[in-house]
Amino acid sequence: MTELVQSVVNQIDSLKEKQGLQLPKGYSVSNALQSAWLELTDTTNGVPLAKKCSTQSITKALFNMAIQGLSSAKNQCYFIPYGKELVLQRSYFGTISVINRLSNVKKIKAQVVFEGDEFEIGSDDDFNTVVKKFIPKFENRDKAIVGAFAFIEKEDGSRDYTIMTKKEIDTSWNQAKAKNSGARRNFSQEMAKRTVINRAAKFYINSSNDNDLFVQAINDTTEKEYDDSRKDVTPENKNTIDSMINSKKENNEVKPDEGHQPEKALEKLVPENNQGEEIEIKDTPVNEDIEELTKAGEKPTEAKSSQSNNSEEMSSDDNSNEDQAGQESLFANINDIPTE
Protein backbone atom coordinates (compact mmCIF):
# COMPACT_ATOMS: atom_id res chain seq x y z
CA MET A 1 0.00 0.00 0.00
CA THR A 2 1.42 3.36 -1.06
CA GLU A 3 2.02 6.17 1.43
CA LEU A 4 -0.75 8.29 -0.16
CA VAL A 5 -3.36 5.55 0.09
CA GLN A 6 -2.30 4.70 3.65
CA SER A 7 -2.68 8.35 4.69
CA VAL A 8 -6.28 8.36 3.41
CA VAL A 9 -7.00 5.11 5.25
CA ASN A 10 -5.64 6.61 8.48
CA GLN A 11 -7.76 9.74 8.09
CA ILE A 12 -10.93 7.73 7.47
CA ASP A 13 -10.22 5.53 10.52
CA SER A 14 -9.74 8.69 12.60
CA LEU A 15 -13.08 10.10 11.42
CA LYS A 16 -14.86 6.86 12.28
CA GLU A 17 -13.37 6.89 15.78
CA LYS A 18 -13.54 10.60 16.65
CA GLN A 19 -16.45 11.95 14.60
CA GLY A 20 -18.68 8.92 14.28
CA LEU A 21 -18.44 8.60 10.50
CA GLN A 22 -20.52 5.60 9.43
CA LEU A 23 -19.76 3.61 6.31
CA PRO A 24 -21.95 0.95 4.63
CA LYS A 25 -21.88 -2.51 6.17
CA GLY A 26 -19.23 -4.66 4.58
CA TYR A 27 -17.46 -1.67 3.03
CA SER A 28 -13.67 -2.03 3.24
CA VAL A 29 -11.89 1.30 2.97
CA SER A 30 -8.50 -0.26 2.25
CA ASN A 31 -9.88 -2.60 -0.45
CA ALA A 32 -11.78 0.21 -2.17
CA LEU A 33 -8.72 2.48 -2.12
CA GLN A 34 -6.40 -0.25 -3.35
CA SER A 35 -8.74 -0.96 -6.30
CA ALA A 36 -8.92 2.75 -7.07
CA TRP A 37 -5.13 3.10 -6.91
CA LEU A 38 -4.68 0.22 -9.37
CA GLU A 39 -7.00 2.06 -11.73
CA LEU A 40 -5.11 5.34 -11.30
CA THR A 41 -1.74 3.69 -12.01
CA ASP A 42 -2.96 1.64 -14.98
CA THR A 43 -0.77 2.25 -18.07
CA THR A 44 -3.02 0.49 -20.59
CA ASN A 45 -4.08 3.79 -22.17
CA GLY A 46 -0.72 5.51 -21.86
CA VAL A 47 0.39 7.81 -19.06
CA PRO A 48 -1.52 6.84 -15.89
CA LEU A 49 -3.76 9.33 -14.10
CA ALA A 50 -1.53 9.11 -11.03
CA LYS A 51 1.22 10.87 -13.03
CA LYS A 52 -1.02 13.24 -14.98
CA CYS A 53 -2.81 14.76 -12.00
CA SER A 54 -1.67 16.60 -8.89
CA THR A 55 -1.14 14.71 -5.66
CA GLN A 56 -3.56 16.96 -3.80
CA SER A 57 -6.43 16.37 -6.25
CA ILE A 58 -5.77 12.61 -6.19
CA THR A 59 -5.86 12.59 -2.39
CA LYS A 60 -9.11 14.55 -2.32
CA ALA A 61 -10.77 12.31 -4.92
CA LEU A 62 -9.84 9.17 -2.99
CA PHE A 63 -10.92 10.78 0.27
CA ASN A 64 -14.34 11.74 -1.15
CA MET A 65 -14.80 8.24 -2.55
CA ALA A 66 -14.06 6.58 0.79
CA ILE A 67 -16.26 8.95 2.84
CA GLN A 68 -19.21 8.25 0.54
CA GLY A 69 -18.61 4.51 0.78
CA LEU A 70 -18.16 4.15 -2.99
CA SER A 71 -16.12 1.69 -5.01
CA SER A 72 -14.77 2.26 -8.51
CA ALA A 73 -14.48 -1.53 -8.89
CA LYS A 74 -18.31 -1.72 -8.67
CA ASN A 75 -18.75 1.10 -11.20
CA GLN A 76 -20.19 3.35 -8.51
CA CYS A 77 -17.78 6.14 -9.41
CA TYR A 78 -15.24 7.23 -11.99
CA PHE A 79 -12.05 9.29 -11.93
CA ILE A 80 -12.07 12.06 -14.54
CA PRO A 81 -9.00 14.25 -15.25
CA TYR A 82 -9.52 17.96 -16.01
CA GLY A 83 -6.02 19.16 -16.80
CA LYS A 84 -3.98 18.34 -13.72
CA GLU A 85 -7.01 18.07 -11.47
CA LEU A 86 -8.50 14.65 -10.77
CA VAL A 87 -12.25 14.74 -10.11
CA LEU A 88 -14.43 12.01 -8.65
CA GLN A 89 -17.75 11.48 -10.46
CA ARG A 90 -20.56 9.27 -9.21
CA SER A 91 -22.43 6.92 -11.54
CA TYR A 92 -26.21 6.47 -11.39
CA PHE A 93 -25.73 3.47 -9.10
CA GLY A 94 -23.31 5.35 -6.88
CA THR A 95 -25.74 8.26 -6.54
CA ILE A 96 -28.57 5.89 -5.54
CA SER A 97 -26.28 4.24 -2.98
CA VAL A 98 -25.21 7.55 -1.43
CA ILE A 99 -28.69 9.11 -1.24
CA ASN A 100 -30.12 5.97 0.35
CA ARG A 101 -27.59 6.40 3.17
CA LEU A 102 -29.06 9.75 4.22
CA SER A 103 -30.81 9.50 7.55
CA ASN A 104 -33.92 11.39 6.36
CA VAL A 105 -34.46 9.27 3.22
CA LYS A 106 -36.30 5.96 3.21
CA LYS A 107 -36.36 5.29 -0.52
CA ILE A 108 -35.48 7.04 -3.78
CA LYS A 109 -36.59 6.11 -7.29
CA ALA A 110 -36.21 7.64 -10.74
CA GLN A 111 -37.78 6.93 -14.13
CA VAL A 112 -37.31 8.16 -17.68
CA VAL A 113 -40.29 9.19 -19.80
CA PHE A 114 -40.10 8.33 -23.51
CA GLU A 115 -42.08 9.79 -26.34
CA GLY A 116 -45.47 8.04 -26.45
CA ASP A 117 -45.57 7.06 -22.76
CA GLU A 118 -48.64 8.07 -20.79
CA PHE A 119 -47.52 10.63 -18.25
CA GLU A 120 -49.62 13.03 -16.23
CA ILE A 121 -48.76 15.39 -13.39
CA GLY A 122 -50.94 17.28 -10.89
CA SER A 123 -50.78 18.75 -7.41
CA ASP A 124 -51.72 17.72 -3.89
CA ASP A 125 -53.66 19.72 -1.29
CA ASP A 126 -50.53 21.77 -0.54
CA PHE A 127 -49.97 22.49 -4.25
CA ASN A 128 -46.89 20.32 -4.42
CA THR A 129 -46.31 18.80 -7.85
CA VAL A 130 -47.00 15.07 -7.98
CA VAL A 131 -47.07 12.41 -10.67
CA LYS A 132 -50.68 11.36 -11.19
CA LYS A 133 -50.17 8.82 -13.94
CA PHE A 134 -47.24 7.04 -15.55
CA ILE A 135 -47.72 4.14 -17.97
CA PRO A 136 -44.54 3.28 -19.86
CA LYS A 137 -44.71 1.19 -23.03
CA PHE A 138 -42.09 -1.24 -24.25
CA GLU A 139 -42.29 -0.09 -27.89
CA ASN A 140 -41.38 3.46 -26.83
CA ARG A 141 -38.01 2.65 -25.31
CA ASP A 142 -36.18 3.29 -28.58
CA LYS A 143 -37.88 6.64 -29.02
CA ALA A 144 -36.62 9.99 -27.82
CA ILE A 145 -36.49 10.81 -24.13
CA VAL A 146 -38.95 13.60 -23.31
CA GLY A 147 -38.23 13.89 -19.59
CA ALA A 148 -37.50 12.20 -16.29
CA PHE A 149 -38.85 12.24 -12.75
CA ALA A 150 -37.82 11.06 -9.32
CA PHE A 151 -39.45 10.74 -5.95
CA ILE A 152 -37.96 10.55 -2.49
CA GLU A 153 -39.96 8.73 0.13
CA LYS A 154 -39.46 9.95 3.69
CA GLU A 155 -39.65 7.92 6.87
CA ASP A 156 -43.28 8.95 7.40
CA GLY A 157 -44.24 7.52 3.99
CA SER A 158 -44.81 10.86 2.24
CA ARG A 159 -43.19 11.47 -1.13
CA ASP A 160 -41.58 14.48 -2.78
CA TYR A 161 -41.50 14.49 -6.59
CA THR A 162 -39.02 16.18 -8.88
CA ILE A 163 -39.83 16.43 -12.60
CA MET A 164 -37.54 17.59 -15.41
CA THR A 165 -38.21 17.99 -19.12
CA LYS A 166 -35.56 16.91 -21.63
CA LYS A 167 -34.79 20.58 -22.23
CA GLU A 168 -34.10 21.09 -18.52
CA ILE A 169 -31.90 17.99 -18.47
CA ASP A 170 -29.95 19.24 -21.50
CA THR A 171 -29.48 22.63 -19.84
CA SER A 172 -27.97 20.89 -16.81
CA TRP A 173 -25.70 18.80 -19.02
CA ASN A 174 -24.53 21.88 -20.94
CA GLN A 175 -23.27 23.39 -17.69
CA ALA A 176 -21.08 20.36 -17.05
CA LYS A 177 -17.34 20.41 -17.63
CA ALA A 178 -17.62 17.36 -19.91
CA LYS A 179 -20.32 18.75 -22.21
CA ASN A 180 -19.72 16.09 -24.87
CA SER A 181 -19.52 13.18 -22.46
CA GLY A 182 -19.70 9.78 -24.13
CA ALA A 183 -21.62 8.46 -21.13
CA ARG A 184 -24.50 10.83 -21.89
CA ARG A 185 -24.65 9.63 -25.48
CA ASN A 186 -24.26 5.92 -24.77
CA PHE A 187 -26.11 5.69 -21.43
CA SER A 188 -28.57 8.56 -21.73
CA GLN A 189 -31.27 6.84 -19.63
CA GLU A 190 -29.05 6.31 -16.59
CA MET A 191 -27.52 9.75 -16.92
CA ALA A 192 -30.96 11.41 -17.12
CA LYS A 193 -32.03 9.52 -13.99
CA ARG A 194 -28.88 10.56 -12.20
CA THR A 195 -29.45 14.21 -13.09
CA VAL A 196 -33.03 14.28 -11.79
CA ILE A 197 -31.98 12.40 -8.63
CA ASN A 198 -29.22 14.92 -7.92
CA ARG A 199 -31.76 17.72 -8.15
CA ALA A 200 -34.32 15.88 -6.03
CA ALA A 201 -31.82 15.06 -3.31
CA LYS A 202 -30.39 18.57 -2.89
CA PHE A 203 -32.73 19.58 -0.09
CA TYR A 204 -32.37 16.27 1.75
CA ILE A 205 -28.57 16.34 1.53
CA ASN A 206 -28.24 19.81 3.07
CA SER A 207 -30.95 19.33 5.70
CA SER A 208 -29.85 15.92 6.97
CA ASN A 209 -28.33 15.22 10.37
CA ASP A 210 -25.57 13.11 8.88
CA ASN A 211 -21.84 13.67 9.34
CA ASP A 212 -20.80 17.05 7.93
CA LEU A 213 -17.86 15.62 6.00
CA PHE A 214 -20.12 12.97 4.44
CA VAL A 215 -22.52 15.70 3.29
CA GLN A 216 -19.65 17.85 2.03
CA ALA A 217 -18.22 14.92 0.06
CA ILE A 218 -21.58 14.41 -1.65
CA ASN A 219 -21.84 18.09 -2.56
CA ASP A 220 -18.21 18.29 -3.67
CA THR A 221 -18.60 15.35 -6.03
CA THR A 222 -21.76 16.82 -7.56
CA GLU A 223 -20.44 20.37 -7.92
CA LYS A 224 -17.09 19.33 -9.39
CA GLU A 225 -18.90 18.17 -12.52
CA TYR A 226 -20.11 21.65 -13.41
CA ASP A 227 -18.63 24.94 -14.57
CA ASP A 228 -20.07 27.26 -11.96
CA SER A 229 -18.90 30.77 -11.11
CA ARG A 230 -20.89 30.99 -7.88
CA LYS A 231 -18.79 31.67 -4.80
CA ASP A 232 -19.04 29.68 -1.62
CA VAL A 233 -20.06 31.94 1.25
CA THR A 234 -20.13 29.22 3.88
CA PRO A 235 -18.25 30.32 7.03
CA GLU A 236 -14.89 28.69 7.55
CA ASN A 237 -14.98 25.36 9.31
CA LYS A 238 -11.83 23.62 10.45
CA ASN A 239 -13.38 20.21 9.80
CA THR A 240 -13.47 20.42 6.00
CA ILE A 241 -12.00 18.01 3.50
CA ASP A 242 -9.62 20.61 2.06
CA SER A 243 -8.41 21.66 5.51
CA MET A 244 -7.72 18.05 6.48
CA ILE A 245 -5.74 17.43 3.30
CA ASN A 246 -3.81 20.70 3.61
CA SER A 247 -3.22 20.55 7.37
CA LYS A 248 0.03 18.64 7.10
CA LYS A 249 1.35 20.99 4.42
CA GLU A 250 0.42 24.10 6.38
CA ASN A 251 2.05 22.84 9.55
CA ASN A 252 5.38 22.55 7.74
CA GLU A 253 5.29 26.04 6.29
CA VAL A 254 7.21 28.86 8.01
CA LYS A 255 4.87 31.80 8.57
CA PRO A 256 6.24 35.36 8.68
CA ASP A 257 6.15 37.20 11.99
CA GLU A 258 2.97 39.16 12.34
CA GLY A 259 3.00 42.79 13.43
CA HIS A 260 6.60 43.46 12.26
CA GLN A 261 6.02 44.81 8.78
CA PRO A 262 7.96 48.04 8.03
CA GLU A 263 5.99 51.22 8.12
CA LYS A 264 5.26 52.77 4.76
CA ALA A 265 6.28 56.31 3.79
CA LEU A 266 3.74 58.94 2.81
CA GLU A 267 2.83 58.68 -0.84
CA LYS A 268 3.31 62.43 -1.43
CA LEU A 269 5.11 65.35 0.25
CA VAL A 270 4.32 69.04 -0.11
CA PRO A 271 7.48 71.05 -0.91
CA GLU A 272 8.50 74.05 1.13
CA ASN A 273 7.40 76.62 -1.45
CA ASN A 274 3.87 75.11 -1.27
CA GLN A 275 3.12 76.00 -4.92
CA GLY A 276 0.81 73.07 -5.45
CA GLU A 277 3.52 70.83 -6.85
CA GLU A 278 3.58 67.23 -5.73
CA ILE A 279 6.61 65.03 -5.34
CA GLU A 280 5.90 61.30 -5.64
CA ILE A 281 7.75 59.11 -3.20
CA LYS A 282 8.22 55.37 -3.74
CA ASP A 283 6.33 53.03 -1.47
CA THR A 284 9.38 52.06 0.55
CA PRO A 285 10.12 51.81 4.25
CA VAL A 286 10.57 55.13 6.04
CA ASN A 287 14.17 54.47 6.98
CA GLU A 288 15.10 54.06 3.28
CA ASP A 289 13.44 57.43 2.46
CA ILE A 290 15.52 59.06 5.21
CA GLU A 291 18.71 57.67 3.74
CA GLU A 292 17.79 59.00 0.28
CA LEU A 293 17.02 62.45 1.67
CA THR A 294 20.28 62.48 3.63
CA LYS A 295 22.30 61.58 0.55
CA ALA A 296 20.68 64.48 -1.30
CA GLY A 297 21.98 66.89 1.37
CA GLU A 298 18.69 67.38 3.22
CA LYS A 299 18.29 66.65 6.86
CA PRO A 300 15.35 64.41 7.74
CA THR A 301 14.41 66.62 10.68
CA GLU A 302 14.27 69.71 8.45
CA ALA A 303 12.04 67.94 5.96
CA LYS A 304 9.78 66.85 8.76
CA SER A 305 9.80 70.37 10.29
CA SER A 306 9.02 71.94 6.92
CA GLN A 307 6.19 69.54 6.38
CA SER A 308 4.85 70.28 9.88
CA ASN A 309 5.08 74.08 9.38
CA ASN A 310 3.30 73.86 6.06
CA SER A 311 0.56 71.79 7.66
CA GLU A 312 0.20 74.34 10.48
CA GLU A 313 0.05 77.25 8.02
CA MET A 314 -2.58 75.48 5.96
CA SER A 315 -4.55 74.68 9.11
CA SER A 316 -4.28 78.33 10.28
CA ASP A 317 -5.53 79.60 6.92
CA ASP A 318 -8.42 77.19 6.99
CA ASN A 319 -9.40 78.32 10.49
CA SER A 320 -9.28 82.02 9.57
CA ASN A 321 -11.35 81.38 6.47
CA GLU A 322 -13.92 79.50 8.55
CA ASP A 323 -14.10 82.39 11.10
CA GLN A 324 -14.55 84.96 8.34
CA ALA A 325 -17.26 82.89 6.69
CA GLY A 326 -19.01 82.51 10.04
CA GLN A 327 -18.99 86.25 10.64
CA GLU A 328 -20.31 87.00 7.16
CA SER A 329 -23.07 84.48 7.72
CA LEU A 330 -23.92 86.10 11.08
CA PHE A 331 -24.22 89.61 9.63
CA ALA A 332 -26.05 88.32 6.59
CA ASN A 333 -28.76 86.88 8.81
CA ILE A 334 -28.96 89.70 11.38
CA ASN A 335 -31.99 91.18 9.67
CA ASP A 336 -33.84 87.89 10.23
CA ILE A 337 -33.86 88.42 14.03
CA PRO A 338 -37.43 89.32 15.07
CA THR A 339 -37.94 92.68 16.76
CA GLU A 340 -40.43 93.39 19.49
C-alpha positions in Angstrom: 0.0 0.0 0.0 1.4 3.4 -1.1 2.0 6.2 1.4 -0.7 8.3 -0.2 -3.4 5.5 0.1 -2.3 4.7 3.7 -2.7 8.3 4.7 -6.3 8.4 3.4 -7.0 5.1 5.2 -5.6 6.6 8.5 -7.8 9.7 8.1 -10.9 7.7 7.5 -10.2 5.5 10.5 -9.7 8.7 12.6 -13.1 10.1 11.4 -14.9 6.9 12.3 -13.4 6.9 15.8 -13.5 10.6 16.6 -16.5 12.0 14.6 -18.7 8.9 14.3 -18.4 8.6 10.5 -20.5 5.6 9.4 -19.8 3.6 6.3 -21.9 0.9 4.6 -21.9 -2.5 6.2 -19.2 -4.7 4.6 -17.5 -1.7 3.0 -13.7 -2.0 3.2 -11.9 1.3 3.0 -8.5 -0.3 2.3 -9.9 -2.6 -0.4 -11.8 0.2 -2.2 -8.7 2.5 -2.1 -6.4 -0.3 -3.4 -8.7 -1.0 -6.3 -8.9 2.8 -7.1 -5.1 3.1 -6.9 -4.7 0.2 -9.4 -7.0 2.1 -11.7 -5.1 5.3 -11.3 -1.7 3.7 -12.0 -3.0 1.6 -15.0 -0.8 2.2 -18.1 -3.0 0.5 -20.6 -4.1 3.8 -22.2 -0.7 5.5 -21.9 0.4 7.8 -19.1 -1.5 6.8 -15.9 -3.8 9.3 -14.1 -1.5 9.1 -11.0 1.2 10.9 -13.0 -1.0 13.2 -15.0 -2.8 14.8 -12.0 -1.7 16.6 -8.9 -1.1 14.7 -5.7 -3.6 17.0 -3.8 -6.4 16.4 -6.3 -5.8 12.6 -6.2 -5.9 12.6 -2.4 -9.1 14.5 -2.3 -10.8 12.3 -4.9 -9.8 9.2 -3.0 -10.9 10.8 0.3 -14.3 11.7 -1.2 -14.8 8.2 -2.6 -14.1 6.6 0.8 -16.3 9.0 2.8 -19.2 8.3 0.5 -18.6 4.5 0.8 -18.2 4.1 -3.0 -16.1 1.7 -5.0 -14.8 2.3 -8.5 -14.5 -1.5 -8.9 -18.3 -1.7 -8.7 -18.8 1.1 -11.2 -20.2 3.3 -8.5 -17.8 6.1 -9.4 -15.2 7.2 -12.0 -12.0 9.3 -11.9 -12.1 12.1 -14.5 -9.0 14.3 -15.2 -9.5 18.0 -16.0 -6.0 19.2 -16.8 -4.0 18.3 -13.7 -7.0 18.1 -11.5 -8.5 14.6 -10.8 -12.2 14.7 -10.1 -14.4 12.0 -8.7 -17.7 11.5 -10.5 -20.6 9.3 -9.2 -22.4 6.9 -11.5 -26.2 6.5 -11.4 -25.7 3.5 -9.1 -23.3 5.4 -6.9 -25.7 8.3 -6.5 -28.6 5.9 -5.5 -26.3 4.2 -3.0 -25.2 7.6 -1.4 -28.7 9.1 -1.2 -30.1 6.0 0.4 -27.6 6.4 3.2 -29.1 9.8 4.2 -30.8 9.5 7.6 -33.9 11.4 6.4 -34.5 9.3 3.2 -36.3 6.0 3.2 -36.4 5.3 -0.5 -35.5 7.0 -3.8 -36.6 6.1 -7.3 -36.2 7.6 -10.7 -37.8 6.9 -14.1 -37.3 8.2 -17.7 -40.3 9.2 -19.8 -40.1 8.3 -23.5 -42.1 9.8 -26.3 -45.5 8.0 -26.5 -45.6 7.1 -22.8 -48.6 8.1 -20.8 -47.5 10.6 -18.3 -49.6 13.0 -16.2 -48.8 15.4 -13.4 -50.9 17.3 -10.9 -50.8 18.8 -7.4 -51.7 17.7 -3.9 -53.7 19.7 -1.3 -50.5 21.8 -0.5 -50.0 22.5 -4.3 -46.9 20.3 -4.4 -46.3 18.8 -7.9 -47.0 15.1 -8.0 -47.1 12.4 -10.7 -50.7 11.4 -11.2 -50.2 8.8 -13.9 -47.2 7.0 -15.5 -47.7 4.1 -18.0 -44.5 3.3 -19.9 -44.7 1.2 -23.0 -42.1 -1.2 -24.3 -42.3 -0.1 -27.9 -41.4 3.5 -26.8 -38.0 2.7 -25.3 -36.2 3.3 -28.6 -37.9 6.6 -29.0 -36.6 10.0 -27.8 -36.5 10.8 -24.1 -39.0 13.6 -23.3 -38.2 13.9 -19.6 -37.5 12.2 -16.3 -38.9 12.2 -12.8 -37.8 11.1 -9.3 -39.4 10.7 -5.9 -38.0 10.6 -2.5 -40.0 8.7 0.1 -39.5 9.9 3.7 -39.6 7.9 6.9 -43.3 8.9 7.4 -44.2 7.5 4.0 -44.8 10.9 2.2 -43.2 11.5 -1.1 -41.6 14.5 -2.8 -41.5 14.5 -6.6 -39.0 16.2 -8.9 -39.8 16.4 -12.6 -37.5 17.6 -15.4 -38.2 18.0 -19.1 -35.6 16.9 -21.6 -34.8 20.6 -22.2 -34.1 21.1 -18.5 -31.9 18.0 -18.5 -29.9 19.2 -21.5 -29.5 22.6 -19.8 -28.0 20.9 -16.8 -25.7 18.8 -19.0 -24.5 21.9 -20.9 -23.3 23.4 -17.7 -21.1 20.4 -17.1 -17.3 20.4 -17.6 -17.6 17.4 -19.9 -20.3 18.8 -22.2 -19.7 16.1 -24.9 -19.5 13.2 -22.5 -19.7 9.8 -24.1 -21.6 8.5 -21.1 -24.5 10.8 -21.9 -24.6 9.6 -25.5 -24.3 5.9 -24.8 -26.1 5.7 -21.4 -28.6 8.6 -21.7 -31.3 6.8 -19.6 -29.0 6.3 -16.6 -27.5 9.8 -16.9 -31.0 11.4 -17.1 -32.0 9.5 -14.0 -28.9 10.6 -12.2 -29.4 14.2 -13.1 -33.0 14.3 -11.8 -32.0 12.4 -8.6 -29.2 14.9 -7.9 -31.8 17.7 -8.2 -34.3 15.9 -6.0 -31.8 15.1 -3.3 -30.4 18.6 -2.9 -32.7 19.6 -0.1 -32.4 16.3 1.7 -28.6 16.3 1.5 -28.2 19.8 3.1 -31.0 19.3 5.7 -29.9 15.9 7.0 -28.3 15.2 10.4 -25.6 13.1 8.9 -21.8 13.7 9.3 -20.8 17.1 7.9 -17.9 15.6 6.0 -20.1 13.0 4.4 -22.5 15.7 3.3 -19.7 17.8 2.0 -18.2 14.9 0.1 -21.6 14.4 -1.7 -21.8 18.1 -2.6 -18.2 18.3 -3.7 -18.6 15.3 -6.0 -21.8 16.8 -7.6 -20.4 20.4 -7.9 -17.1 19.3 -9.4 -18.9 18.2 -12.5 -20.1 21.6 -13.4 -18.6 24.9 -14.6 -20.1 27.3 -12.0 -18.9 30.8 -11.1 -20.9 31.0 -7.9 -18.8 31.7 -4.8 -19.0 29.7 -1.6 -20.1 31.9 1.3 -20.1 29.2 3.9 -18.3 30.3 7.0 -14.9 28.7 7.5 -15.0 25.4 9.3 -11.8 23.6 10.5 -13.4 20.2 9.8 -13.5 20.4 6.0 -12.0 18.0 3.5 -9.6 20.6 2.1 -8.4 21.7 5.5 -7.7 18.1 6.5 -5.7 17.4 3.3 -3.8 20.7 3.6 -3.2 20.5 7.4 0.0 18.6 7.1 1.3 21.0 4.4 0.4 24.1 6.4 2.1 22.8 9.6 5.4 22.5 7.7 5.3 26.0 6.3 7.2 28.9 8.0 4.9 31.8 8.6 6.2 35.4 8.7 6.2 37.2 12.0 3.0 39.2 12.3 3.0 42.8 13.4 6.6 43.5 12.3 6.0 44.8 8.8 8.0 48.0 8.0 6.0 51.2 8.1 5.3 52.8 4.8 6.3 56.3 3.8 3.7 58.9 2.8 2.8 58.7 -0.8 3.3 62.4 -1.4 5.1 65.4 0.2 4.3 69.0 -0.1 7.5 71.0 -0.9 8.5 74.1 1.1 7.4 76.6 -1.4 3.9 75.1 -1.3 3.1 76.0 -4.9 0.8 73.1 -5.5 3.5 70.8 -6.9 3.6 67.2 -5.7 6.6 65.0 -5.3 5.9 61.3 -5.6 7.8 59.1 -3.2 8.2 55.4 -3.7 6.3 53.0 -1.5 9.4 52.1 0.6 10.1 51.8 4.3 10.6 55.1 6.0 14.2 54.5 7.0 15.1 54.1 3.3 13.4 57.4 2.5 15.5 59.1 5.2 18.7 57.7 3.7 17.8 59.0 0.3 17.0 62.4 1.7 20.3 62.5 3.6 22.3 61.6 0.6 20.7 64.5 -1.3 22.0 66.9 1.4 18.7 67.4 3.2 18.3 66.6 6.9 15.3 64.4 7.7 14.4 66.6 10.7 14.3 69.7 8.5 12.0 67.9 6.0 9.8 66.8 8.8 9.8 70.4 10.3 9.0 71.9 6.9 6.2 69.5 6.4 4.8 70.3 9.9 5.1 74.1 9.4 3.3 73.9 6.1 0.6 71.8 7.7 0.2 74.3 10.5 0.0 77.2 8.0 -2.6 75.5 6.0 -4.5 74.7 9.1 -4.3 78.3 10.3 -5.5 79.6 6.9 -8.4 77.2 7.0 -9.4 78.3 10.5 -9.3 82.0 9.6 -11.4 81.4 6.5 -13.9 79.5 8.5 -14.1 82.4 11.1 -14.5 85.0 8.3 -17.3 82.9 6.7 -19.0 82.5 10.0 -19.0 86.3 10.6 -20.3 87.0 7.2 -23.1 84.5 7.7 -23.9 86.1 11.1 -24.2 89.6 9.6 -26.1 88.3 6.6 -28.8 86.9 8.8 -29.0 89.7 11.4 -32.0 91.2 9.7 -33.8 87.9 10.2 -33.9 88.4 14.0 -37.4 89.3 15.1 -37.9 92.7 16.8 -40.4 93.4 19.5 
